[in-house]
Amino acid sequence: KRGINAEYGSERVVAAGYDNGDVKMFDLRTMSVRWETNINNGICGLQFDRRDILMNKLVATTLESKFHTFDVRTHHKTQGYPSVVEKAHKSTIWGVRHLPQNRDVYMTLGGNGSICLWKYNYPKDRTKTDSNGDDMGLAGTVEQVQNVVLGTQPISGFDWSPDKEGLCVCSGFDQTVRVCIVTRLKSL
């Protein structure tokens, strides 16, 4: 799986996830690995919160009911990027999609036929200085806003409407396409 981030047309970063749990971020301008970590579970989905801004958040979903939200704004030379880990769906989490109108809200897709709506909350301070004087990022918190079971088979595809906030479409292994509406997103 991969995620793409670009602030400018000439600067490109691609994140890739692997079945052994590796997450690697590649800088396509310098053709090098910018950062890598291992989260101990096979990666099923990756997505940056927005493509057209400085890197902010990267969410990685895994095989064993967990997803990791990395704050990719501040990189520490030994600790890397900070992250918060959540458990959801009680099954594989097949993917994640950020709401285009609010990058702090995203949906995860469950192997049990459910979708979960999440909100990321930033910490009071996004960075702190370590004992060596280097900036270190701080992860926020994630709260589950809603959880709904749509079927008995995994939800494998999902996309938000870029024009109508809350309008979305999803597909599952049961060969069904569902059009859904998520309400009260402005209050989050």
C-alpha positions in Angstrom: 0.0 0.0 0.0 1.2 3.6 -0.6 0.3 7.2 0.3 1.5 10.3 -1.6 2.2 13.7 -0.2 3.3 16.8 -2.0 3.4 20.5 -1.0 4.8 21.6 -4.3 4.9 19.8 -7.7 8.7 19.4 -7.4 8.6 17.8 -3.9 7.2 14.3 -3.7 7.1 11.9 -0.8 5.7 8.4 -1.0 4.9 6.2 2.0 4.8 2.4 1.4 3.6 -0.3 3.8 4.7 -3.9 3.7 3.3 -7.3 4.9 6.1 -7.6 7.5 4.9 -4.3 9.2 7.5 -2.0 7.7 6.4 1.5 6.9 8.9 3.4 4.7 8.8 7.0 3.5 10.6 7.7 0.2 11.7 11.1 -1.0 11.3 10.9 -4.8 13.3 14.1 -5.4 16.5 12.7 -3.8 15.5 9.0 -4.5 16.2 8.0 -1.0 14.5 6.5 2.1 13.6 9.5 4.3 12.2 7.5 7.3 11.3 3.9 8.2 9.8 2.0 11.1 8.2 -1.4 11.8 4.8 -1.6 13.5 4.8 -5.5 13.9 1.7 -6.1 11.8 1.2 -6.3 8.1 0.1 -3.0 6.5 -3.2 -3.0 4.7 -3.7 0.7 4.1 -1.8 4.1 4.3 -3.0 7.6 3.7 -1.6 11.1 4.4 -4.3 13.5 5.6 -3.9 15.9 2.6 -1.8 15.9 -0.5 -1.5 19.7 -1.0 0.1 20.8 2.3 3.2 20.2 4.3 3.2 16.7 5.7 1.0 16.6 8.8 -0.4 13.1 9.6 0.0 9.6 8.1 -2.4 6.8 9.1 -1.4 3.1 8.7 -3.9 0.3 9.1 -2.9 -3.2 9.9 -4.0 -6.9 9.9 -4.6 -7.3 13.6 -7.2 -4.7 14.4 -4.8 -1.7 15.0 -4.1 1.5 13.2 -1.3 4.0 13.8 -1.6 7.7 13.4 1.8 9.3 12.9 2.4 13.0 13.4 4.8 13.6 10.5 5.3 17.3 11.0 8.4 17.0 13.3 11.0 14.2 12.8 13.4 13.4 15.6 16.8 11.9 14.6 16.5 8.9 16.9 12.9 8.6 17.9 11.4 9.2 14.4 7.8 10.4 14.1 5.5 10.2 17.2 2.4 8.0 16.8 -0.7 7.0 18.6 -2.1 3.4 18.3 -5.8 2.5 18.4 -7.5 -0.9 18.3 -10.7 -1.1 16.3 -13.1 -3.4 14.4 -11.9 -6.6 16.1 -10.6 -7.7 12.7 -8.3 -6.6 9.9 -8.5 -2.9 9.1 -8.5 -2.8 5.3 -8.0 0.9 4.8 -8.4 4.5 5.9 -9.8 7.6 4.2 -9.6 11.2 5.5 -12.5 13.6 5.1 -11.5 16.1 2.4 -13.2 19.0 4.2 -11.6 18.2 7.6 -8.2 16.5 7.6 -8.6 15.6 11.3 -11.6 13.3 10.6 -11.2 9.9 9.0 -12.9 6.6 8.4 -11.4 3.1 8.9 -12.7 0.1 7.1 -13.2 -3.2 9.0 -12.9 -6.8 8.0 -16.0 -7.5 10.1 -18.2 -5.3 7.7 -18.0 -2.2 9.8 -16.7 1.4 9.3 -15.5 3.6 12.1 -15.4 7.4 12.1 -12.4 8.9 14.1 -11.3 12.4 15.1 -7.7 13.3 15.7 -7.1 15.8 18.5 -3.8 17.7 18.6 -1.8 18.0 21.8 -1.5 21.3 23.5 2.1 21.6 22.2 3.1 19.7 19.1 6.8 19.6 19.9 9.1 19.5 22.9 12.9 19.8 23.2 14.8 16.7 24.3 17.9 16.7 26.6 20.2 17.3 23.6 18.3 20.4 22.5 16.6 18.7 19.5 12.9 19.2 18.7 10.8 16.1 19.2 7.2 15.7 18.0 4.3 14.8 20.3 1.4 12.7 19.2 -2.2 13.7 19.9 -5.1 11.5 20.8 -7.7 9.7 18.6 -11.4 9.4 19.6 -14.0 7.2 18.0 -16.9 9.2 16.9 -19.1 6.5 15.3 -19.1 2.8 14.5 -21.6 1.1 12.2 -21.8 -2.4 10.8 -22.9 -2.4 7.2 -22.6 -6.1 6.4 -21.0 -9.4 7.3 -18.1 -9.2 4.8 -15.1 -6.9 4.9 -15.4 -3.3 3.7 -12.6 -3.0 1.2 -13.2 0.2 -0.6 -14.3 3.7 0.5 -14.2 7.2 -0.8 -15.6 10.6 0.4 -17.2 13.1 -2.0 -15.0 16.1 -2.5 -18.0 18.3 -3.0 -20.7 17.2 -0.5 -19.4 16.9 3.0 -20.5 13.6 4.5 -21.5 11.9 1.3 -19.5 8.7 0.8 -19.5 5.4 -1.1 -18.1 2.0 0.0 -17.8 -1.5 -1.3 -17.2 -4.8 0.3 -16.4 -8.4 -0.3 -20.1 -9.1 -0.5 -20.1 -7.4 -4.0 -22.3 -4.6 -2.8 -21.8 -0.9 -3.3 -23.3 1.3 -0.6 -23.9 5.1 -0.7 -23.8 6.5 2.8 -24.3 9.9 4.4 -22.5 10.9 7.6 -24.2 13.8 9.4 -23.1 16.3 12.0 -19.6 16.5 10.7 -19.5 20.3 11.2 -19.8 19.8 15.0 -16.6 17.8 15.2 
